């Protein structure tokens, strides 16, 4: 049976803030700190999850944890993000309710990681299959791509999302993912051109320069040095723990998995490189004749490379940076741009190019992961959006980010109250109105279509005439002066009061999270987000594959003179769409908190956490949940948990669970106003009541544990006694058996001893009788022998005295010869013919016999050795013998050839396919095949030739082609000349007047000279029509080359010649061969 646990078991602090008692901001923070110190980073507020960023890896996200929280009740286990993800997934799958998970918190609180954990959990628990796994992998791999292009390192977070992301994951009726749709909100494109101190540009720029191959960078016309690009900050280019090169490879792989084609990836990287090149374009002023300054580009190299990347003409883009065309109805006015305007145009183009590329990436990912439009899908939305931001200097970006958080807080309160009310109605509990702060008045201050701040900002941007941030602030002071949540230095109220606590050009809004001071500088420009039409048209004319999709307004055929919508208007529209989408889904909340600003583990800063608790409205959320009933639980788990507190429900309750809970509550005398009974749950109003039940349960569990221990100890002692009793019986039985066995062995041993003594006495008696009988027989024999000896000696004494000396001599000689032959037998040498050992002669008179025996043994041993020879082996030894007769003590090379066997065919000409043609051309059996060097008389250098010897001829062939170069019959050979030294040179001298002697003699060099000449000598001797071949061994001999005779002279070479034999031509009549003395 599976043991169910609970949120309340082994709880560190309070796992659900609704149960915190007493409830105050200090106790709230203290409970978070207590749980954080014990690595409990998740805490509940009802169904809301508070997530503390641990800034380190914890072993709570393993596959085992996924299985632990799978299909479990939300409050069944300790707080975890997996519990919320599982609750949302099961509600979607089983109850057909669309879900949304809202993840909020400030930068560095862990929102992105939380969204990854939710998606990875859902991917792990949903169905399996090839298509399903493909969809899951694409959904998960979209994160690295968007993080590379939309995240950056900030002072608060090394991987801060600089855009809002909402992903709708679509499921079928079984709960298997079909696809998804991603929406992005307000990319912080100003970061492209400028980053605050200590922060970086978007990750993709650093990843591209660090991880791309040299070939890729060369194609993109980039250099790895960050300092060469003005748009990249250098003080934070390298981030500890962030491997840009490895992340680039991850992004490339993720884009491939999501479905990007290789040419699309290349196009994206080209645009990223173009943005970097764009930042390096600088301008200089140039005076015109009318006195106005005109901007000109200083160095056009970066402009040229950028135009090559985008496929646009350099002159077109250069003109767009110098001139601006304004069209109004039928008029067209062209004005020049000064340096400041040119830099503004350059940065505007960079921001628009990057932001539109990011939007295209989101659209392209959506095309890959979208579900097929078959039927209605179940949807789970995951919102990862910027948290509330309060900086030292807050501008337009912080304003609209905080506006978005105001809308999320509004819907959070509304949906929380609605969920609370719906549960009360569903359970039949009376609903009581809950007082709470409604931030609709703040949202109206910002988004009102007539008097809202965004509406007035749009009105200022569209108004003709001079429009500045000061005029915008003046309008705010006029319209919003009496609003309770708006403050500025000069609020034009009825009393014209002046507030000197605010800086100039600033206004302050009282948000739900606190007061935020905004600097009006830059509001108008950032809201306009203006890109000159000349630049749009120049981008549209580019040949790059993405340009026409990114800049459709640049199409000359579709010129729209209307002003494009402002950034504030677009964002307000997107937020409105998002809010309407969220209101159609069942919400699940994750509130992310960062414990410190140092991005360090084990550090909890109370003031920072308190600030986040306030602006996230967590205390208010707890009060809303506790305004009615603080705790609720289904009847079955409630009865299962507390049934031991009542004798009537313990150990088993046979009736309905609700009746059991009513009996339990009645027996515990809990006041009736402290709880209510719903249709499926019991509601407890005050946490003290729940803690009272938990304390009674703890005491009861202690009593039950004592009872269980008592019963267990009694059972253990009885079991031990019975085991001892059983063991005693077994031990006694074995001991009695052992004692009887030993007694039997002692009796048996004594019997054997008696028997042995008896048999010994009988044997000794018999032995004495036999010995006596034997001595009698020996005595009779001895007496008889002596008697017969005496008789013989008396009879033959006269003969013995005459021949005694000769007989003793013969007997002695016979014994010596017998001893000699027996000794020779045991010391006989081995059967090897080269073994010259022989036993030493023992006596001088055996000298002749000893020598004859040694000779006879050696002849017999040689005969036995010869009888074991095969015909092939015999032929080899005959060749070796003949080589010895020819070269021994005559040629220095001979000594090194003795140990080398004569192989004959060194080229394996019959097996090697390379020489198949040459082998087929030979009519006779090849006796020797080797590669030799044919010496050229002109320079003394050698040319490789194949040397073939048959019974009737010598053949020289080309080594590469196998073509026969010369064939000399053996009868045409008169002699062979060699030197006395250790070289391999030999000359084949031909018979004068023969057909072979037309070109003259052959001077050759070979490593197997001894074998070649020996085989030539034997073959010539066995040929029927040839004379004996002469071998001339001399250090100087003549060689006939065509009509000239050349002297070949062999000399000893010095150390400078090295260890190789060299042949040099001295003159027309002399070839000198230098032989090293060490060879």
SEROKOL-236144 format. One record per residue (C-alpha): x, y, z. Coordinates in steps of 0.02 Angstrom, whole numbers, padded with zeros to 5 digits, always signed. Layout:
! residues N
XYZ/...
END
This chain:
! residues 1079
+00000+00000+00000/+00069+00171-00049/+00100+00287+00097/+00028+00461+00067/+00125+00610+00131/+00066+00788+00156/+00121+00967+00142/+00112+00975+00332/+00231+00828+00362/+00411+00869+00411/+00376+01051+00368/+00518+01177+00379/+00436+01339+00430/+00264+01352+00349/+00245+01279+00175/+00087+01378+00138/+00089+01562+00186/-00100+01557+00210/-00065+01456+00368/+00065+01578+00435/+00022+01632+00612/+00039+01771+00659/+00031+01853+00488/+00143+02004+00467/+00272+02064+00345/+00413+02019+00465/+00348+01843+00495/+00321+01825+00307/+00504+01871+00270/+00568+01766+00416/+00475+01613+00351/+00548+01637+00177/+00723+01655+00251/+00702+01499+00359/+00649+01393+00211/+00783+01468+00098/+00920+01427+00224/+00862+01244+00219/+00862+01239+00027/+00672+01248+00021/+00655+01374-00121/+00469+01348-00153/+00326+01408-00042/+00139+01415-00074/+00010+01550-00054/-00139+01439-00083/-00116+01386-00264/+00017+01521-00298/+00199+01465-00298/+00334+01580-00230/+00503+01535-00307/+00667+01595-00230/+00817+01596-00348/+00951+01486-00264/+01089+01542-00387/+01154+01363-00388/+01103+01189-00441/+00994+01089-00321/+00955+00903-00332/+00767+00933-00341/+00742+00931-00530/+00791+00751-00567/+00687+00624-00666/+00649+00541-00499/+00570+00703-00436/+00466+00714-00594/+00396+00540-00560/+00369+00584-00377/+00255+00732-00418/+00170+00650-00565/-00019+00629-00541/-00011+00687-00359/-00125+00808-00269/-00062+00987-00261/-00048+00987-00070/+00005+00807-00056/+00193+00838-00062/+00308+00980-00010/+00295+01140-00116/+00373+01125-00287/+00354+01202-00459/+00322+01026-00524/+00164+01018-00417/+00093+01172-00501/+00143+01110-00675/+00064+00941-00640/-00096+01021-00574/-00110+01130-00729/-00074+00986-00848/-00198+00867-00766/-00334+01002-00764/-00304+01029-00950/-00300+00844-00992/-00437+00776-00879/-00556+00925-00856/-00533+01003-01029/-00489+01173-00953/-00370+01287-01045/-00228+01338-00929/-00107+01481-00917/+00047+01493-00806/+00096+01672-00763/+00277+01691-00711/+00322+01862-00642/+00465+01939-00547/+00605+02062-00573/+00760+02033-00678/+00870+01897-00603/+00730+01815-00503/+00732+01657-00610/+00579+01680-00724/+00662+01605-00877/+00723+01453-00781/+00550+01431-00706/+00470+01429-00879/+00600+01301-00936/+00560+01190-00786/+00374+01199-00822/+00398+01155-01005/+00522+01015-00967/+00402+00940-00838/+00255+00943-00958/+00366+00866-01093/+00418+00728-00972/+00243+00677-00913/+00147+00688-01077/+00138+00547-01203/+00277+00465-01301/+00299+00426-01485/+00407+00480-01631/+00296+00625-01685/+00257+00679-01507/+00442+00676-01461/+00482+00781-01614/+00353+00913-01563/+00417+00914-01383/+00597+00933-01441/+00551+01078-01556/+00455+01166-01417/+00601+01146-01296/+00734+01194-01424/+00646+01357-01466/+00707+01424-01298/+00896+01428-01339/+00861+01519-01503/+00753+01654-01423/+00873+01670-01275/+01021+01700-01391/+00932+01839-01487/+00826+01911-01345/+00929+01891-01185/+01077+01990-01122/+01191+02009-00973/+01133+02147-00854/+01196+02205-00686/+01059+02101-00604/+01060+01945-00711/+01186+01861-00827/+01044+01792-00935/+00910+01925-00924/+00762+01915-01043/+00749+02081-01131/+00580+02040-01208/+00415+01970-01150/+00366+01797-01208/+00199+01709-01206/+00191+01532-01274/+00029+01438-01306/+00063+01251-01306/-00076+01155-01394/-00126+00978-01343/-00242+00847-01415/-00379+00757-01318/-00252+00632-01248/-00140+00769-01178/-00003+00748-01308/+00075+00909-01375/+00031+00955-01553/+00124+01119-01571/+00129+01295-01505/+00121+01481-01541/+00243+01609-01470/+00204+01794-01446/+00341+01918-01406/+00320+02087-01323/+00430+02242-01328/+00606+02188-01367/+00727+02310-01285/+00801+02361-01452/+00887+02516-01380/+01013+02392-01307/+01074+02358-01484/+01155+02529-01498/+01193+02569-01315/+01215+02469-01156/+01227+02533-00976/+01393+02513-00887/+01425+02334-00831/+01301+02260-00958/+01316+02176-01127/+01227+02180-01292/+01120+02031-01342/+01206+01861-01324/+01205+01819-01510/+01337+01951-01552/+01464+01878-01429/+01417+01699-01471/+01443+01729-01657/+01615+01808-01634/+01671+01675-01508/+01597+01514-01578/+01588+01533-01768/+01723+01451-01872/+01857+01555-01956/+01779+01516-02125/+01608+01578-02067/+01681+01738-01996/+01775+01766-02158/+01613+01750-02257/+01527+01870-02137/+01678+01990-02147/+01697+01988-01957/+01842+01980-01836/+01844+01892-01667/+01906+02047-01575/+01757+02127-01482/+01848+02293-01471/+01830+02321-01658/+01640+02347-01645/+01565+02505-01572/+01399+02422-01526/+01484+02297-01408/+01529+02352-01232/+01701+02294-01178/+01693+02306-00988/+01578+02154-00977/+01618+02061-01138/+01673+01905-01043/+01552+01833-00913/+01606+01704-00784/+01517+01538-00808/+01456+01585-00983/+01537+01493-01129/+01486+01593-01283/+01572+01474-01404/+01481+01321-01335/+01316+01417-01329/+01336+01464-01513/+01350+01280-01559/+01195+01247-01452/+01099+01384-01543/+01150+01316-01714/+01093+01142-01664/+00930+01210-01591/+00891+01305-01751/+00918+01146-01850/+00801+01048-01735/+00667+01184-01741/+00670+01175-01931/+00779+01316-01996/+00858+01281-02165/+01045+01308-02185/+01020+01457-02301/+00901+01535-02174/+01030+01517-02036/+01160+01597-02148/+01041+01741-02189/+01009+01773-02004/+01195+01776-01965/+01224+01896-02110/+01098+02019-02035/+01180+02003-01864/+01349+02042-01945/+01271+02187-02038/+01211+02264-01873/+01390+02254-01805/+01458+02333-01963/+01324+02468-01956/+01385+02522-01784/+01560+02554-01853/+01498+02682-01981/+01550+02857-01925/+01508+03027-01997/+01597+03193-02019/+01524+03364-02057/+01546+03446-02226/+01497+03627-02256/+01390+03670-02406/+01382+03833-02503/+01219+03883-02417/+01304+03876-02248/+01220+03714-02189/+01318+03565-02129/+01298+03400-02219/+01353+03230-02151/+01478+03123-02243/+01542+02949-02202/+01723+02949-02138/+01779+02774-02186/+01675+02683-02316/+01755+02513-02291/+01627+02456-02160/+01487+02527-02266/+01551+02430-02416/+01560+02266-02318/+01387+02295-02245/+01315+02326-02420/+01397+02166-02481/+01315+02070-02339/+01144+02145-02375/+01162+02143-02564/+01124+02328-02586/+01211+02465-02682/+01332+02568-02580/+01281+02733-02659/+01097+02707-02616/+01131+02677-02432/+01261+02816-02425/+01134+02939-02493/+01003+02879-02367/+01124+02924-02226/+01151+03099-02298/+00977+03150-02357/+00797+03134-02301/+00648+03141-02416/+00482+03205-02345/+00323+03175-02446/+00161+03269-02415/+00019+03242-02536/+00092+03285-02706/+00248+03371-02641/+00417+03292-02608/+00551+03386-02511/+00732+03326-02494/+00833+03392-02347/+01011+03356-02292/+01054+03272-02128/+01182+03343-02010/+01300+03231-01913/+01183+03211-01763/+01037+03165-01876/+01147+03043-01973/+01197+02955-01812/+01012+02950-01762/+00968+02874-01931/+01108+02745-01915/+01053+02691-01740/+00870+02690-01791/+00912+02575-01937/+01014+02460-01823/+00874+02449-01694/+00739+02419-01825/+00844+02292-01920/+00877+02190-01762/+00701+02203-01689/+00621+02153-01855/+00743+02009-01871/+00691+01952-01697/+00506+01963-01744/+00544+01863-01903/+00630+01730-01798/+00476+01714-01687/+00364+01702-01841/+00479+01571-01919/+00481+01468-01759/+00290+01477-01753/+00282+01409-01931/+00384+01258-01876/+00295+01221-01711/+00116+01267-01756/-00014+01130-01740/-00113+01067-01889/-00288+01146-01892/-00386+00985-01869/-00503+01015-01723/-00514+01113-01562/-00356+01100-01461/-00326+01114-01276/-00207+01256-01236/-00082+01288-01097/-00005+01461-01099/+00161+01504-01016/+00194+01689-00987/+00374+01740-00952/+00375+01929-00947/+00478+02065-00866/+00444+02102-00685/+00413+02269-00606/+00567+02381-00628/+00622+02526-00518/+00794+02592-00565/+00888+02749-00518/+00842+02817-00690/+00679+02754-00764/+00632+02794-00943/+00503+02747-01074/+00549+02560-01067/+00521+02549-00879/+00359+02646-00897/+00277+02523-01016/+00352+02372-00924/+00273+02434-00762/+00111+02468-00855/+00109+02286-00911/+00139+02230-00730/-00006+02341-00673/-00119+02251-00796/-00054+02081-00737/-00082+02130-00555/-00258+02184-00598/-00300+02021-00683/-00212+01925-00544/-00323+02002-00410/-00479+01982-00518/-00444+01800-00562/-00392+01756-00384/-00551+01828-00312/-00653+01749-00450/-00573+01580-00419/-00605+01600-00232/-00786+01649-00262/-00815+01508-00386/-00748+01380-00263/-00863+01447-00126/-01013+01439-00242/-00963+01267-00303/-00949+01203-00125/-01107+01291-00066/-01016+01407+00056/-01084+01582+00083/-00976+01712-00008/-00919+01862+00091/-00859+02019+00003/-00670+02046+00020/-00596+02219+00029/-00438+02243-00074/-00344+02380-00167/-00405+02392-00347/-00268+02460-00460/-00390+02495-00602/-00370+02682-00566/-00183+02668-00603/-00214+02570-00763/-00341+02702-00815/-00213+02840-00782/-00096+02757-00907/-00209+02682-01041/-00364+02794-01044/-00400+02833-01227/-00432+03017-01194/-00335+03075-01042/-00214+02929-01018/-00027+02957-01018/-00003+02846-01172/-00142+02937-01265/-00065+03106-01226/+00106+03043-01278/+00035+02986-01446/-00054+03153-01465/+00110+03246-01438/+00200+03137-01564/+00067+03171-01697/+00046+03356-01661/+00121+03475-01791/+00249+03602-01735/+00389+03587-01610/+00368+03432-01503/+00487+03399-01359/+00488+03300-01198/+00457+03465-01105/+00295+03498-01200/+00240+03320-01161/+00276+03346-00975/+00182+03511-00978/+00030+03423-01050/+00040+03290-00912/+00049+03428-00781/-00105+03505-00856/-00214+03350-00881/-00160+03237-00736/-00128+03368-00603/-00274+03316-00493/-00248+03128-00510/-00208+03048-00342/-00074+02933-00414/+00018+03063-00521/+00150+03186-00458/+00270+03306-00544/+00376+03457-00500/+00242+03573-00566/+00066+03506-00552/-00056+03634-00620/-00198+03610-00499/-00324+03738-00449/-00205+03804-00317/-00049+03803-00431/+00054+03715-00299/+00239+03685-00337/+00320+03520-00279/+00507+03549-00262/+00548+03371-00207/+00549+03309-00388/+00692+03339-00512/+00661+03436-00671/+00590+03344-00823/+00523+03204-00712/+00355+03140-00654/+00309+03009-00523/+00172+02878-00527/+00106+02788-00373/+00102+02608-00437/+00031+02463-00338/+00210+02413-00299/+00264+02586-00245/+00311+02755-00314/+00418+02760-00471/+00506+02916-00535/+00513+02928-00726/+00628+03044-00825/+00530+03118-00970/+00686+03135-01077/+00675+03019-01227/+00490+02977-01209/+00440+03062-01371/+00582+02989-01477/+00563+02813-01409/+00375+02819-01434/+00395+02883-01612/+00519+02744-01654/+00546+02836-01820/+00641+02759-01965/+00668+02875-02115/+00577+02818-02272/+00739+02831-02373/+00819+02697-02263/+00665+02585-02276/+00668+02598-02466/+00857+02566-02469/+00832+02408-02366/+00689+02351-02478/+00800+02368-02633/+00930+02250-02557/+00951+02079-02637/+00957+01992-02468/+00825+01856-02450/+00747+01931-02292/+00750+02117-02328/+00584+02128-02421/+00498+02034-02279/+00575+02145-02144/+00545+02313-02229/+00382+02296-02328/+00346+02484-02308/+00498+02518-02418/+00408+02453-02573/+00396+02604-02691/+00237+02533-02766/+00149+02536-02597/+00202+02703-02524/+00097+02743-02370/+00102+02925-02318/+00016+02885-02153/+00121+02895-01998/+00159+02720-01929/+00084+02675-01759/+00186+02726-01608/+00275+02603-01494/+00158+02645-01350/+00004+02613-01456/+00071+02445-01517/+00117+02390-01343/-00051+02442-01270/-00138+02343-01406/-00028+02190-01374/-00059+02200-01186/-00246+02212-01216/-00242+02057-01326/-00139+01965-01195/-00259+02011-01055/-00410+01952-01154/-00317+01789-01191/-00273+01762-01007/-00453+01793-00950/-00512+01645-01053/-00396+01525-00964/-00378+01453-00790/-00231+01547-00710/-00083+01473-00616/+00043+01591-00538/+00230+01580-00505/+00301+01730-00412/+00491+01735-00431/+00599+01822-00300/+00785+01849-00301/+00865+01838-00128/+01011+01957-00161/+01089+02074-00290/+01257+01984-00290/+01195+01832-00387/+01271+01726-00246/+01203+01572-00159/+01163+01562+00028/+01138+01752+00042/+00967+01819+00093/+00946+02008+00094/+00792+02051+00197/+00768+02227+00127/+00778+02169-00055/+00657+02023-00027/+00540+02137+00071/+00537+02260-00075/+00491+02120-00197/+00358+02050-00079/+00279+02221-00075/+00274+02257-00261/+00218+02079-00302/+00073+02105-00182/+00106+01940-00093/+00045+02000+00077/-00114+02061-00004/-00133+01894-00090/-00119+01804+00078/-00248+01920+00155/-00367+01887+00009/-00349+01700+00033/-00371+01715+00221/-00517+01836+00212/-00634+01687+00198/-00565+01518+00246/-00378+01496+00264/-00374+01308+00230/-00482+01185+00136/-00463+01000+00105/-00565+00860+00027/-00656+00748+00149/-00563+00587+00106/-00384+00649+00137/-00444+00751+00288/-00522+00597+00368/-00372+00491+00322/-00255+00616+00406/-00349+00651+00567/-00452+00491+00596/-00340+00436+00739/-00403+00585+00844/-00573+00503+00869/-00608+00327+00934/-00761+00314+00822/-00662+00346+00663/-00507+00247+00713/-00441+00138+00635/-00574+00124+00497/-00729+00226+00459/-00860+00125+00368/-00977+00265+00313/-00962+00416+00195/-00808+00525+00220/-00909+00683+00257/-01002+00599+00399/-00836+00538+00467/-00766+00717+00466/-00924+00781+00553/-00906+00648+00688/-00721+00691+00705/-00752+00879+00722/-00893+00851+00845/-00786+00737+00952/-00645+00867+00955/-00763+01006+01010/-00700+01127+00877/-00808+01287+00879/-00937+01283+00739/-00887+01456+00674/-00710+01393+00641/-00759+01276+00499/-00891+01245+00367/-00941+01093+00267/-00943+01107+00079/-01003+00980-00046/-00832+00895-00064/-00719+00991+00056/-00708+01048+00235/-00661+01232+00256/-00560+01292+00407/-00567+01478+00443/-00418+01508+00558/-00243+01432+00542/-00243+01409+00732/-00379+01279+00713/-00275+01184+00585/-00121+01194+00697/-00229+01132+00843/-00276+00980+00737/-00094+00954+00686/-00036+00963+00868/-00168+00837+00924/-00119+00726+00778/+00064+00739+00827/+00026+00689+01007/-00084+00547+00947/+00051+00487+00829/+00173+00487+00973/+00052+00381+01077/+00024+00265+00929/+00210+00255+00902/+00233+00208+01087/+00097+00075+01072/+00174+00007+00912/+00345+00005+00996/+00273-00088+01147/+00187-00219+01039/+00339-00234+00929/+00457-00256+01077/+00342-00391+01152/+00334-00480+00985/+00520-00465+00965/+00555-00536+01140/+00433-00681+01117/+00507-00718+00947/+00681-00712+01023/+00630-00832+01165/+00550-00956+01045/+00702-00948+00936/+00815-00980+01087/+00707-01128+01140/+00709-01202+00967/+00895-01172+00956/+00924-01258+01127/+00835-01414+01067/+00935-01417+00907/+01098-01386+00999/+01060-01525+01127/+01018-01649+00990/+01176-01608+00896/+01280-01618+01057/+01212-01791+01102/+01249-01849+00927/+01423-01775+00940/+01457-01858+01111/+01400-02031+01051/+01502-02012+00894/+01658-01970+00995/+01626-02120+01111/+01609-02236+00963/+01772-02168+00888/+01865-02197+01053/+01802-02379+01064/+01846-02406+00881/+02019-02332+00906/+02053-02442+01058/+01996-02597+00962/+02111-02554+00817/+02257-02531+00937/+02229-02702+01018/+02210-02783+00848/+02369-02700+00785/+02469-02758+00936/+02405-02937+00913/+02444-02940+00728/+02614-02863+00762/+02658-03000+00889/+02603-03134+00766/+02701-03056+00624/+02859-03037+00728/+02845-03218+00782/+02829-03276+00601/+02974-03163+00550/+03088-03238+00680/+03047-03413+00617/+03079-03364+00435/+03244-03279+00478/+03303-03431+00572/+03258-03544+00426/+03349-03429+00304/+03506-03422+00410/+03508-03613+00415/+03494-03621+00225/+03632-03491+00201/+03746-03582+00322/+03723-03745+00228/+03757-03658+00061/+03913-03572+00127/+03984-03732+00201/+03947-03823+00038/+04031-03686-00065/+04185-03684+00042/+04194-03871+00034/+04181-03876-00156/+04308-03735-00171/+04431-03829-00067/+04407-03983-00175/+04428-03883-00337/+04582-03791-00278/+04661-03954-00228/+04622-04025-00401/+04675-03877-00509/+04808-03793-00407/+04946-03843-00525/+04854-03767-00678/+04808-03606-00592/+04983-03561-00544/+05040-03573-00727/+04904-03452-00810/+04858-03335-00665/+04944-03177-00730/+04867-03184-00904/+04691-03213-00838/+04704-03069-00715/+04767-02953-00855/+04626-03001-00975/+04498-02979-00839/+04566-02807-00794/+04569-02750-00976/+04392-02812-01000/+04329-02715-00849/+04419-02555-00906/+04345-02568-01083/+04171-02596-01010/+04186-02443-00899/+04251-02338-01046/+04106-02381-01162/+03976-02353-01028/+04052-02183-00988/+04057-02137-01173/+03873-02180-01189/+03822-02058-01052/+03933-01913-01116/+03893-01926-01302/+03888-01751-01390/+03734-01682-01486/+03683-01732-01663/+03729-01562-01736/+03869-01578-01868/+03949-01417-01808/+03962-01477-01630/+04150-01512-01607/+04143-01569-01427/+04200-01747-01379/+04229-01831-01212/+04406-01825-01142/+04505-01988-01163/+04523-02077-00994/+04675-02187-01034/+04825-02160-01148/+04820-02336-01219/+04645-02296-01291/+04708-02145-01393/+04686-02226-01565/+04518-02302-01523/+04458-02136-01451/+04503-02041-01612/+04426-02174-01726/+04265-02175-01627/+04255-01984-01639/+04280-01989-01828/+04155-02131-01852/+04024-02041-01744/+04047-01878-01841/+04028-01967-02010/+03873-02056-01948/+03802-01894-01879/+03831-01803-02045/+03749-01945-02141/+03595-01934-02029/+03591-01744-02051/+03604-01759-02243/+03468-01888-02249/+03345-01760-02180/+03377-01635-02323/+03241-01600-02454/+03290-01566-02634/+03256-01380-02614/+03358-01367-02455/+03497-01467-02534/+03502-01348-02682/+03511-01198-02566/+03658-01272-02471/+03744-01315-02634/+03723-01133-02688/+03790-01074-02521/+03937-01196-02540/+03972-01133-02714/+03962-00952-02654/+04089-00995-02521/+04206-01069-02650/+04191-00914-02758/+04193-00771-02632/+04262-00831-02467/+04413-00727-02419/+04400-00637-02586/+04248-00522-02569/+04214-00419-02411/+04025-00425-02441/+04024-00615-02426/+04029-00622-02236/+03865-00526-02218/+03777-00639-02345/+03812-00804-02258/+03667-00786-02135/+03545-00726-02269/+03450-00865-02359/+03444-00862-02549/+03260-00828-02591/+03275-00811-02780/+03109-00727-02822/+03110-00569-02717/+02971-00488-02819/+02849-00636-02813/+02830-00608-02998/+02709-00751-03022/+02589-00684-02888/+02606-00496-02903/+02472-00429-03025/+02586-00282-03063/+02708-00398-03154/+02576-00511-03233/+02615-00451-03409/+02804-00473-03384/+02779-00647-03311/+02673-00701-03457/+02810-00642-03577/+02936-00762-03497/+02939-00933-03580/+03049-01014-03448/+03046-01030-03260/+03117-00877-03172/+03260-00929-03058/+03292-00757-02987/+03192-00594-02990/+03258-00437-02906/+03270-00249-02928/+03445-00188-02978/+03516-00019-03025/+03586+00000-03201/+03734+00122-03191/+03739+00261-03321/+03917+00293-03385/+03878+00477-03414/+03848+00526-03232/+03869+00368-03129/+03687+00371-03071/+03579+00216-03065/+03413+00177-03148/+03300+00045-03069/+03279-00112-03176/+03200-00281-03146/+03334-00418-03158/+03267-00589-03212/+03372-00748-03227/+03312-00903-03317/+03402-01062-03368/+03452-00988-03536/+03452-00797-03521/+03465-00640-03418/+03324-00511-03440/+03321-00326-03389/+03149-00242-03384/+03081-00070-03335/+03021-00070-03153/+02868+00041-03182/+02799-00025-03348/+02870-00202-03347/+02932-00178-03525/+03084-00285-03572/+03235-00174-03603/+03368-00309-03637/+03377-00497-03650/+03550-00580-03647/+03570-00768-03682/+03686-00851-03557/+03808-00911-03693/+03839-00725-03735/+03905-00695-03558/+04094-00716-03548/+04130-00658-03371/+04071-00560-03220/+04181-00430-03135/+04162-00377-02953/+04268-00286-02826/+04345-00355-02669/+04253-00231-02559/+04080-00227-02479/+03988-00142-02623/+03854-00220-02733/+03925-00170-02904/+03953-00302-03038/+03985-00297-03225/+03911-00421-03350/+04038-00436-03492/+03969-00494-03658/+04051-00593-03798/+04119-00479-03933/+04025-00491-04095/+03867-00561-04017/+03699-00479-04045/+03685-00434-03861/+03852-00340-03861/+03794-00202-03979/+03760-00080-03835/+03906-00145-03734/+03925-00223-03562/+03808-00197-03415/+03866-00114-03254/+03739-00154-03119/+03718-00135-02931/+03616-00248-02817/+03593-00284-02631/+03593-00472-02671/+03756-00475-02773/+03821-00638-02695/+03661-00732-02737/+03647-00661-02914/+03825-00707-02963/+03814-00878-02879/+03655-00921-02976/+03733-00852-03137/+03886-00962-03109/+03782-01119-03072/+03661-01088-03216/+03804-01057-03338/+03892-01215-03281/+03737-01324-03305/+03692-01252-03477/+03735-01371-03614/+03792-01244-03744/+03888-01123-03632/+04060-01119-03562/+04108-01099-03381/+04070-00918-03325/+04226-00829-03263/+04216-00729-03102/+04343-00586-03099/+04367-00513-02924/+04470-00353-02934/+04458-00171-02874/+04489-00110-03050/+04417-00180-03211/+04366-00124-03385/+04187-00112-03449/+04144-00098-03634/+04013+00040-03665/+03969+00033-03850/+04137+00082-03936/+04229+00143-03781/+04307+00053-03637/+04288+00131-03466/+04388+00087-03313/+04288+00059-03153/+04394+00092-03000/+04345+00055-02820/+04419+00158-02679/+04391+00172-02491/+04280+00325-02452/+04308+00446-02308/+04183+00491-02169/+04118+00639-02270/+04042+00518-02397/+03927+00444-02265/+03876+00261-02259/+03819+00244-02439/+03913+00186-02596/+03931+00324-02725/+03982+00316-02906/+04054+00469-02993/+04119+00500-03168/+04297+00568-03164/+04325+00578-03352/+04274+00490-03510/+04380+00339-03467/+04356+00324-03279/+04211+00288-03160/+04261+00297-02977/+04159+00201-02848/+04181+00260-02668/+04147+00123-02542/+04132+00172-02357/+04250+00078-02243/+04110+00045-02116/+04000-00051-02239/
END
